[in-house]
Amino acid sequence: MHDKTYRIFPLGESALTVEFGTGISIELNEKALALAAYFEQHPFPGFVECVPAYSATTIFYDLIEVRVNHPQFPTAFDAVKCLAVAATERRRNESANNLREIEIPVDFSYEAALDLAFIASMHGLSTTKVIDTFTAVTYRVFMLGFLPGFAYMGEVDDRIATPRKETPRLSVPKGSVGIAGKQTGIYSLGSPGGWQIIGRTDVPMFVPAAENPSFLQPGDQVRFIRLK
């Protein structure tokens, strides 16, 4: 009998999602990453890719190839769902990978930290206290998204957690480090965006020609180091 704490549902005709829960949770994220890692290591005929999120993993597949290789199932969805259930039970209590600990230097100067003063004012803190609070935490990379190489990390200390801007900027510089609620992330490319910008790094987050284009990966542990 499989674990009823997750649910599986279709995402269009050629993908399904395994959802372990909702919200920001290391336990749920570990399950999502472990399932994605399993299928990356043990692909089935018709497997395309897995995309893990905070608490769910989406499995993309080739509809025709799955049907050809699993004729005993009425649909491709049923076939992949069966594989997903088996993999989820097999990987239930396993971690996806070894943790990487990464330090990222950040410029918190006035020119780089576009919203630092606003964050400090909103919480009744000095800018130095905001920086100290932000850099005291080790952040987990929960997922990639929004932009290529953009890592969603958490959790930001409640004392400086700040909602997104009501009106997004038309242009946020590449390398900008932002806060959105209890999340933090780094703009891997210049882009419109509504996160509160607390600083900027010169570490490239996305290099298309690299073997691993995204510098950060889900499961990484990140510490921000103050440059100035």
ZADO-1210 file (C-alpha; in nm, 4 decimals, padded with zeros to 6 digits):
<atoms>
<atom x="00.0000" y="00.0000" z="00.0000" code="MET" pos="1"/>
<atom x="00.1583" y="00.3259" z="-00.1049" code="HIS" pos="2"/>
<atom x="00.2021" y="00.6436" z="00.1003" code="ASP" pos="3"/>
<atom x="-00.1171" y="00.8510" z="00.0785" code="LYS" pos="4"/>
<atom x="00.0681" y="01.1702" z="00.1688" code="THR" pos="5"/>
<atom x="00.1417" y="01.2389" z="-00.1977" code="TYR" pos="6"/>
<atom x="-00.0829" y="01.2784" z="-00.4995" code="ARG" pos="7"/>
<atom x="-00.0216" y="01.2327" z="-00.8710" code="ILE" pos="8"/>
<atom x="-00.2009" y="01.4275" z="-01.1412" code="PHE" pos="9"/>
<atom x="-00.1536" y="01.4940" z="-01.5153" code="PRO" pos="10"/>
<atom x="00.0072" y="01.8112" z="-01.6440" code="LEU" pos="11"/>
<atom x="-00.1110" y="01.8184" z="-02.0022" code="GLY" pos="12"/>
<atom x="-00.0789" y="01.5133" z="-02.2270" code="GLU" pos="13"/>
<atom x="00.2897" y="01.4391" z="-02.1795" code="SER" pos="14"/>
<atom x="00.3723" y="01.5144" z="-01.8174" code="ALA" pos="15"/>
<atom x="00.2584" y="01.4304" z="-01.4682" code="LEU" pos="16"/>
<atom x="00.3297" y="01.5817" z="-01.1291" code="THR" pos="17"/>
<atom x="00.3977" y="01.4000" z="-00.8039" code="VAL" pos="18"/>
<atom x="00.3065" y="01.6405" z="-00.5231" code="GLU" pos="19"/>
<atom x="00.4293" y="01.5581" z="-00.1723" code="PHE" pos="20"/>
<atom x="00.2659" y="01.8556" z="-00.0024" code="GLY" pos="21"/>
<atom x="00.2659" y="02.2336" z="-00.0154" code="THR" pos="22"/>
<atom x="00.4812" y="02.5124" z="00.1223" code="GLY" pos="23"/>
<atom x="00.8512" y="02.5512" z="00.1960" code="ILE" pos="24"/>
<atom x="00.9796" y="02.2369" z="00.3685" code="SER" pos="25"/>
<atom x="01.3167" y="02.0648" z="00.3612" code="ILE" pos="26"/>
<atom x="01.1481" y="01.7269" z="00.4148" code="GLU" pos="27"/>
<atom x="00.9130" y="01.7734" z="00.1193" code="LEU" pos="28"/>
<atom x="01.1897" y="01.9136" z="-00.0982" code="ASN" pos="29"/>
<atom x="01.4116" y="01.6137" z="-00.0212" code="GLU" pos="30"/>
<atom x="01.1355" y="01.3828" z="-00.1455" code="LYS" pos="31"/>
<atom x="01.0941" y="01.5857" z="-00.4652" code="ALA" pos="32"/>
<atom x="01.4679" y="01.5894" z="-00.5354" code="LEU" pos="33"/>
<atom x="01.5079" y="01.2201" z="-00.4553" code="ALA" pos="34"/>
<atom x="01.2350" y="01.1245" z="-00.7027" code="LEU" pos="35"/>
<atom x="01.3883" y="01.3423" z="-00.9747" code="ALA" pos="36"/>
<atom x="01.7312" y="01.1942" z="-00.9080" code="ALA" pos="37"/>
<atom x="01.5935" y="00.8408" z="-00.9348" code="TYR" pos="38"/>
<atom x="01.4482" y="00.8932" z="-01.2828" code="PHE" pos="39"/>
<atom x="01.7559" y="01.0809" z="-01.4022" code="GLU" pos="40"/>
<atom x="01.9598" y="00.7759" z="-01.2987" code="GLN" pos="41"/>
<atom x="01.7014" y="00.5184" z="-01.4118" code="HIS" pos="42"/>
<atom x="01.5176" y="00.6623" z="-01.7133" code="PRO" pos="43"/>
<atom x="01.2350" y="00.4609" z="-01.8662" code="PHE" pos="44"/>
<atom x="01.1679" y="00.4375" z="-02.2435" code="PRO" pos="45"/>
<atom x="01.0081" y="00.7690" z="-02.3348" code="GLY" pos="46"/>
<atom x="01.1489" y="00.9608" z="-02.0369" code="PHE" pos="47"/>
<atom x="01.2381" y="01.3224" z="-02.1250" code="VAL" pos="48"/>
<atom x="01.3278" y="01.4971" z="-01.7989" code="GLU" pos="49"/>
<atom x="01.2280" y="01.5631" z="-01.4387" code="CYS" pos="50"/>
<atom x="01.1747" y="01.9121" z="-01.3000" code="VAL" pos="51"/>
<atom x="01.1715" y="01.9247" z="-00.9185" code="PRO" pos="52"/>
<atom x="01.0064" y="02.2154" z="-00.7360" code="ALA" pos="53"/>
<atom x="00.9664" y="02.3059" z="-00.3681" code="TYR" pos="54"/>
<atom x="00.7498" y="02.0078" z="-00.2814" code="SER" pos="55"/>
<atom x="00.6728" y="01.8330" z="-00.6107" code="ALA" pos="56"/>
<atom x="00.8400" y="01.6765" z="-00.9132" code="THR" pos="57"/>
<atom x="00.7076" y="01.6935" z="-01.2681" code="THR" pos="58"/>
<atom x="00.8001" y="01.4081" z="-01.5014" code="ILE" pos="59"/>
<atom x="00.7969" y="01.4853" z="-01.8740" code="PHE" pos="60"/>
<atom x="00.7686" y="01.1976" z="-02.1201" code="TYR" pos="61"/>
<atom x="00.7241" y="01.1177" z="-02.4876" code="ASP" pos="62"/>
<atom x="00.3603" y="01.0140" z="-02.5203" code="LEU" pos="63"/>
<atom x="00.4072" y="00.7831" z="-02.8218" code="ILE" pos="64"/>
<atom x="00.7198" y="00.6101" z="-02.6964" code="GLU" pos="65"/>
<atom x="00.5629" y="00.5378" z="-02.3573" code="VAL" pos="66"/>
<atom x="00.2511" y="00.3907" z="-02.5251" code="ARG" pos="67"/>
<atom x="00.4616" y="00.1702" z="-02.7535" code="VAL" pos="68"/>
<atom x="00.6737" y="00.0378" z="-02.4664" code="ASN" pos="69"/>
<atom x="00.3886" y="-00.0074" z="-02.2168" code="HIS" pos="70"/>
<atom x="00.0914" y="-00.1445" z="-02.4169" code="PRO" pos="71"/>
<atom x="-00.0516" y="-00.3134" z="-02.1059" code="GLN" pos="72"/>
<atom x="-00.1672" y="00.0262" z="-01.9728" code="PHE" pos="73"/>
<atom x="-00.4724" y="00.2074" z="-02.1137" code="PRO" pos="74"/>
<atom x="-00.2850" y="00.5403" z="-02.1348" code="THR" pos="75"/>
<atom x="00.0687" y="00.6754" z="-02.1192" code="ALA" pos="76"/>
<atom x="-00.0289" y="00.8616" z="-01.8033" code="PHE" pos="77"/>
<atom x="-00.1273" y="00.5364" z="-01.6319" code="ASP" pos="78"/>
<atom x="00.2036" y="00.3787" z="-01.7295" code="ALA" pos="79"/>
<atom x="00.4172" y="00.6650" z="-01.5990" code="VAL" pos="80"/>
<atom x="00.2010" y="00.6967" z="-01.2882" code="LYS" pos="81"/>
<atom x="00.2719" y="00.3315" z="-01.2086" code="CYS" pos="82"/>
<atom x="00.6446" y="00.3919" z="-01.2511" code="LEU" pos="83"/>
<atom x="00.6251" y="00.7065" z="-01.0375" code="ALA" pos="84"/>
<atom x="00.4450" y="00.5270" z="-00.7543" code="VAL" pos="85"/>
<atom x="00.7034" y="00.2487" z="-00.7530" code="ALA" pos="86"/>
<atom x="00.9928" y="00.4966" z="-00.7573" code="ALA" pos="87"/>
<atom x="00.8370" y="00.7110" z="-00.4837" code="THR" pos="88"/>
<atom x="00.7989" y="00.4112" z="-00.2540" code="GLU" pos="89"/>
<atom x="01.1544" y="00.2995" z="-00.3297" code="ARG" pos="90"/>
<atom x="01.3019" y="00.6444" z="-00.2622" code="ARG" pos="91"/>
<atom x="01.0746" y="00.7439" z="00.0264" code="ARG" pos="92"/>
<atom x="01.3380" y="00.8022" z="00.2937" code="ASN" pos="93"/>
<atom x="01.6424" y="00.8663" z="00.0773" code="GLU" pos="94"/>
<atom x="01.8260" y="01.1931" z="00.0184" code="SER" pos="95"/>
<atom x="01.8726" y="01.3033" z="-00.3419" code="ALA" pos="96"/>
<atom x="02.2433" y="01.3859" z="-00.3305" code="ASN" pos="97"/>
<atom x="02.5385" y="01.4980" z="-00.1246" code="ASN" pos="98"/>
<atom x="02.5089" y="01.8552" z="-00.0049" code="LEU" pos="99"/>
<atom x="02.7324" y="02.1172" z="-00.1624" code="ARG" pos="100"/>
<atom x="02.8281" y="02.4117" z="00.0573" code="GLU" pos="101"/>
<atom x="02.8855" y="02.7268" z="-00.1464" code="ILE" pos="102"/>
<atom x="02.9891" y="03.0775" z="-00.0451" code="GLU" pos="103"/>
<atom x="02.8777" y="03.3674" z="-00.2637" code="ILE" pos="104"/>
<atom x="03.0335" y="03.7144" z="-00.2153" code="PRO" pos="105"/>
<atom x="02.7816" y="03.9997" z="-00.2255" code="VAL" pos="106"/>
<atom x="02.8210" y="04.3735" z="-00.2696" code="ASP" pos="107"/>
<atom x="02.5803" y="04.5464" z="-00.0290" code="PHE" pos="108"/>
<atom x="02.6808" y="04.9001" z="-00.1278" code="SER" pos="109"/>
<atom x="02.4204" y="05.1659" z="-00.2052" code="TYR" pos="110"/>
<atom x="02.4636" y="05.1239" z="-00.5819" code="GLU" pos="111"/>
<atom x="02.4066" y="04.7477" z="-00.5671" code="ALA" pos="112"/>
<atom x="02.1547" y="04.7153" z="-00.2825" code="ALA" pos="113"/>
<atom x="01.8667" y="04.8966" z="-00.4476" code="LEU" pos="114"/>
<atom x="01.6079" y="04.8157" z="-00.1785" code="ASP" pos="115"/>
<atom x="01.8256" y="04.7701" z="00.1290" code="LEU" pos="116"/>
<atom x="01.7169" y="05.1038" z="00.2802" code="ALA" pos="117"/>
<atom x="01.3506" y="05.0184" z="00.2192" code="PHE" pos="118"/>
<atom x="01.3880" y="04.6764" z="00.3847" code="ILE" pos="119"/>
<atom x="01.5609" y="04.8341" z="00.6842" code="ALA" pos="120"/>
<atom x="01.2951" y="05.1054" z="00.7186" code="SER" pos="121"/>
<atom x="01.0086" y="04.8571" z="00.6889" code="MET" pos="122"/>
<atom x="01.1423" y="04.6458" z="00.9753" code="HIS" pos="123"/>
<atom x="01.2775" y="04.9289" z="01.1912" code="GLY" pos="124"/>
<atom x="01.6352" y="04.8092" z="01.1564" code="LEU" pos="125"/>
<atom x="01.9640" y="04.9625" z="01.0499" code="SER" pos="126"/>
<atom x="02.0995" y="04.8602" z="00.7116" code="THR" pos="127"/>
<atom x="02.3940" y="04.6969" z="00.8907" code="THR" pos="128"/>
<atom x="02.1559" y="04.4872" z="01.1003" code="LYS" pos="129"/>
<atom x="01.9680" y="04.3783" z="00.7889" code="VAL" pos="130"/>
<atom x="02.2928" y="04.2685" z="00.6222" code="ILE" pos="131"/>
<atom x="02.4138" y="04.0896" z="00.9351" code="ASP" pos="132"/>
<atom x="02.0809" y="03.9075" z="00.9672" code="THR" pos="133"/>
<atom x="02.0774" y="03.8126" z="00.5990" code="PHE" pos="134"/>
<atom x="02.4346" y="03.6786" z="00.5971" code="THR" pos="135"/>
<atom x="02.3936" y="03.4832" z="00.9230" code="ALA" pos="136"/>
<atom x="02.1733" y="03.2204" z="00.7589" code="VAL" pos="137"/>
<atom x="02.2677" y="02.9215" z="00.5442" code="THR" pos="138"/>
<atom x="02.0137" y="02.9024" z="00.2622" code="TYR" pos="139"/>
<atom x="01.8941" y="02.5889" z="00.0905" code="ARG" pos="140"/>
<atom x="01.8402" y="02.5889" z="-00.2856" code="VAL" pos="141"/>
<atom x="01.4907" y="02.4442" z="-00.3182" code="PHE" pos="142"/>
<atom x="01.4406" y="02.4728" z="-00.6934" code="MET" pos="143"/>
<atom x="01.5396" y="02.6469" z="-01.0169" code="LEU" pos="144"/>
<atom x="01.2975" y="02.8539" z="-01.2207" code="GLY" pos="145"/>
<atom x="01.1766" y="03.1927" z="-01.3475" code="PHE" pos="146"/>
<atom x="01.5035" y="03.2490" z="-01.5363" code="LEU" pos="147"/>
<atom x="01.7675" y="02.9936" z="-01.6442" code="PRO" pos="148"/>
<atom x="01.9869" y="02.9372" z="-01.3386" code="GLY" pos="149"/>
<atom x="01.7641" y="03.1376" z="-01.1027" code="PHE" pos="150"/>
<atom x="01.7733" y="02.9536" z="-00.7682" code="ALA" pos="151"/>
<atom x="01.4898" y="02.9843" z="-00.5193" code="TYR" pos="152"/>
<atom x="01.6439" y="02.9697" z="-00.1721" code="MET" pos="153"/>
<atom x="01.5159" y="02.9841" z="00.1834" code="GLY" pos="154"/>
<atom x="01.4368" y="03.0606" z="00.4418" code="GLU" pos="155"/>
<atom x="01.4916" y="03.4294" z="00.5110" code="VAL" pos="156"/>
<atom x="01.4818" y="03.5331" z="00.8770" code="ASP" pos="157"/>
<atom x="01.1371" y="03.6624" z="00.9770" code="ASP" pos="158"/>
<atom x="01.2958" y="03.9876" z="01.0957" code="ARG" pos="159"/>
<atom x="01.3835" y="04.0852" z="00.7386" code="ILE" pos="160"/>
<atom x="01.1348" y="03.8829" z="00.5305" code="ALA" pos="161"/>
<atom x="00.9799" y="04.1360" z="00.2914" code="THR" pos="162"/>
<atom x="00.7006" y="04.1038" z="00.0330" code="PRO" pos="163"/>
<atom x="00.7630" y="04.1557" z="-00.3371" code="ARG" pos="164"/>
<atom x="00.7369" y="04.5082" z="-00.4720" code="LYS" pos="165"/>
<atom x="00.3819" y="04.6170" z="-00.5589" code="GLU" pos="166"/>
<atom x="00.5092" y="04.7406" z="-00.8952" code="THR" pos="167"/>
<atom x="00.7931" y="04.5312" z="-01.0443" code="PRO" pos="168"/>
<atom x="01.0994" y="04.6989" z="-01.1910" code="ARG" pos="169"/>
<atom x="01.1246" y="04.6932" z="-01.5683" code="LEU" pos="170"/>
<atom x="01.4921" y="04.6010" z="-01.5391" code="SER" pos="171"/>
<atom x="01.6812" y="04.4269" z="-01.2584" code="VAL" pos="172"/>
<atom x="02.0596" y="04.3993" z="-01.3100" code="PRO" pos="173"/>
<atom x="02.2174" y="04.0573" z="-01.3573" code="LYS" pos="174"/>
<atom x="02.3572" y="03.9237" z="-01.0300" code="GLY" pos="175"/>
<atom x="02.1083" y="04.1088" z="-00.8114" code="SER" pos="176"/>
<atom x="02.0287" y="03.9294" z="-00.4859" code="VAL" pos="177"/>
<atom x="01.6652" y="03.9664" z="-00.3906" code="GLY" pos="178"/>
<atom x="01.4158" y="03.8893" z="-00.1154" code="ILE" pos="179"/>
<atom x="01.0529" y="03.7891" z="-00.1729" code="ALA" pos="180"/>
<atom x="00.8784" y="03.6971" z="00.1501" code="GLY" pos="181"/>
<atom x="01.0897" y="03.4258" z="00.3123" code="LYS" pos="182"/>
<atom x="01.2643" y="03.3425" z="-00.0160" code="GLN" pos="183"/>
<atom x="01.5890" y="03.4775" z="-00.1543" code="THR" pos="184"/>
<atom x="01.7306" y="03.4398" z="-00.5029" code="GLY" pos="185"/>
<atom x="01.9861" y="03.5720" z="-00.7496" code="ILE" pos="186"/>
<atom x="01.8895" y="03.7157" z="-01.0881" code="TYR" pos="187"/>
<atom x="02.0942" y="03.5033" z="-01.3259" code="SER" pos="188"/>
<atom x="02.0185" y="03.7431" z="-01.6121" code="LEU" pos="189"/>
<atom x="01.9039" y="04.1017" z="-01.6403" code="GLY" pos="190"/>
<atom x="01.5267" y="04.0907" z="-01.6276" code="SER" pos="191"/>
<atom x="01.2103" y="04.2624" z="-01.5121" code="PRO" pos="192"/>
<atom x="01.1334" y="04.1588" z="-01.1555" code="GLY" pos="193"/>
<atom x="00.9609" y="04.2449" z="-00.8326" code="GLY" pos="194"/>
<atom x="01.1940" y="04.1072" z="-00.5662" code="TRP" pos="195"/>
<atom x="01.3425" y="04.3481" z="-00.3112" code="GLN" pos="196"/>
<atom x="01.7084" y="04.3871" z="-00.4087" code="ILE" pos="197"/>
<atom x="01.9429" y="04.3617" z="-00.1119" code="ILE" pos="198"/>
<atom x="02.2759" y="04.3347" z="-00.2957" code="GLY" pos="199"/>
<atom x="02.4599" y="04.2077" z="-00.6021" code="ARG" pos="200"/>
<atom x="02.7153" y="03.9386" z="-00.6831" code="THR" pos="201"/>
<atom x="02.9592" y="03.8992" z="-00.9719" code="ASP" pos="202"/>
<atom x="02.9441" y="03.5186" z="-00.9539" code="VAL" pos="203"/>
<atom x="02.7812" y="03.4034" z="-01.2808" code="PRO" pos="204"/>
<atom x="02.4673" y="03.2012" z="-01.2098" code="MET" pos="205"/>
<atom x="02.4098" y="03.0832" z="-01.5668" code="PHE" pos="206"/>
<atom x="02.6744" y="02.9979" z="-01.8274" code="VAL" pos="207"/>
<atom x="02.5055" y="02.8374" z="-02.1339" code="PRO" pos="208"/>
<atom x="02.8270" y="02.6855" z="-02.2714" code="ALA" pos="209"/>
<atom x="02.9272" y="02.5182" z="-01.9442" code="ALA" pos="210"/>
<atom x="02.8813" y="02.1463" z="-01.8808" code="GLU" pos="211"/>
<atom x="02.6442" y="02.2438" z="-01.5994" code="ASN" pos="212"/>
<atom x="02.4994" y="02.5784" z="-01.7130" code="PRO" pos="213"/>
<atom x="02.3355" y="02.6552" z="-01.3768" code="SER" pos="214"/>
<atom x="02.5901" y="02.7386" z="-01.1065" code="PHE" pos="215"/>
<atom x="02.3523" y="02.6442" z="-00.8238" code="LEU" pos="216"/>
<atom x="02.1570" y="02.3196" z="-00.8040" code="GLN" pos="217"/>
<atom x="01.8625" y="02.2099" z="-00.5882" code="PRO" pos="218"/>
<atom x="01.9870" y="02.0864" z="-00.2516" code="GLY" pos="219"/>
<atom x="02.2906" y="02.3193" z="-00.2403" code="ASP" pos="220"/>
<atom x="02.3632" y="02.5053" z="00.0839" code="GLN" pos="221"/>
<atom x="02.4497" y="02.8709" z="00.0248" code="VAL" pos="222"/>
<atom x="02.6124" y="03.1323" z="00.2479" code="ARG" pos="223"/>
<atom x="02.6326" y="03.4950" z="00.1393" code="PHE" pos="224"/>
<atom x="02.9578" y="03.6719" z="00.2273" code="ILE" pos="225"/>
<atom x="02.9722" y="04.0511" z="00.2623" code="ARG" pos="226"/>
<atom x="03.2147" y="04.2282" z="00.0288" code="LEU" pos="227"/>
<atom x="03.1262" y="04.5875" z="00.1180" code="LYS" pos="228"/>
</atoms>
